[in-house]
Each structure stands twice: as structure tokens, then as C-alpha cells.
Amino acid sequence: MQGHLIAFEGLDQSGKQTQAERLRDRLTALGRDVHLVSFPDYHTHIGAEIARALAGEREYGPDVMQLLYVANRYEWRPELERLLEAGAIIVCDRYLASSVAYGEAFALDRDWLLDIQRFLPRPSVTIMLDIAPATAVARKSADRDRYERDLALQARVRDSYKRLAAEQDWLVLDGDRPKDAIAAEVFMRAAPRLGLP
């Protein structure tokens, strides 16, 4: 069977983790070998450095932050390639587009952000869960990291995601609905693109 990588994108608190887990469970029930990966992966050395920066313990420019995020994905590259070659389905909570959306929001060059990720596996399907920045704040009012607290930044990130979605034929879903309804639509719309019944 052909391997696939499915990427969930969107603002923080848009439901990416919840929907990634639900899709993993549904595909597993169909007998597929499914692996859930979240980026950034804070368990690696690079991921730990990202966590320190987001907590305000380190000061890096926007370009260095995106290089760290991309390097964190490259840490996973051998494993992602191995799983795909074995026919597995990988469900990612954030992936390539996050660096483009957040990088663009900090006025970084879009072509550069795409170019430095060109050797990473491409998603078969990208699913954007769209919510307004104000909704994200309402869902998580405490313990927000420095990116989450900046509503103007979040608005720019959302705009970038929408441009990418239109250009690259993503599945865009309204994330401000009940979880069950979103999960049903995720599977209904993603299954044909994955060749699933």
C-alpha cells in the first residue's frame, strides 16, 4: 500500500491535535499502519531549544526561529521516509506550511522558507482548520506562549495560511464547530485523496 503524509495546519487552539488524533484512530480502525507526529517535537535537542525560545528564555530572530523549526523536521526526515516507504500513513500536527505562514508573518522571504524545506517529504493532503485569532484566545486564556499572545501576528499567520490553501488546493474546514462534525468532514473529504473507501 502507498504511504501518505497528512498535515494539519492552522492557528494554535484550532483543534489540530484533536483532529489529528481522531483521524489516526479512524484510519487505524481501517487496518492501516498510522503514526501521529507533532511539530515541533520538543523531545529532541533542537525541539528543547525551540521550547526555551517560546518561553522567553532565549532571544532569536525570526529567521533563526524558522531555521530551528525546519531543522526539527529534518531530524525526523529519515523516520518519515522510512515509514512512507513501508506504506504507513503519517498524520502531522503542523508541518511544512507552518514555517511559511509564521515566517511570512515576520516578513521573511517566502521562497527561502519553501526552499530550505525542499528535501522533506511532501504532504499528500494538507488540512487547514480555520479559526479567528479571537477564538484561539477564548479557547486558551492562560499560559500562552509569545506567539500565541500576539493577536496581530496571529491574524497575519491566518492570512498566509489562507493564501497557501488557495494556491495549493488544501482542504479548508471551519474549525469553530463541534469536534465530531469536523472529524466527520475531515475523513469524508480526505479519504478520496488518499484512495480510501
PyMOL commands that set and color helices and strands:
alter all, ss='L'
color gray80, all
select helices_A, chain A and resi 16-29+45-54+62-85+96-105+110-115+133-139+151-168+179-194
alter helices_A, ss='H'
color red, helices_A
select strands_A, chain A and resi 4-9+34-38+89-93+125-130+171-174
alter strands_A, ss='S'
color yellow, strands_A
deselect
rebuild
show_as cartoon
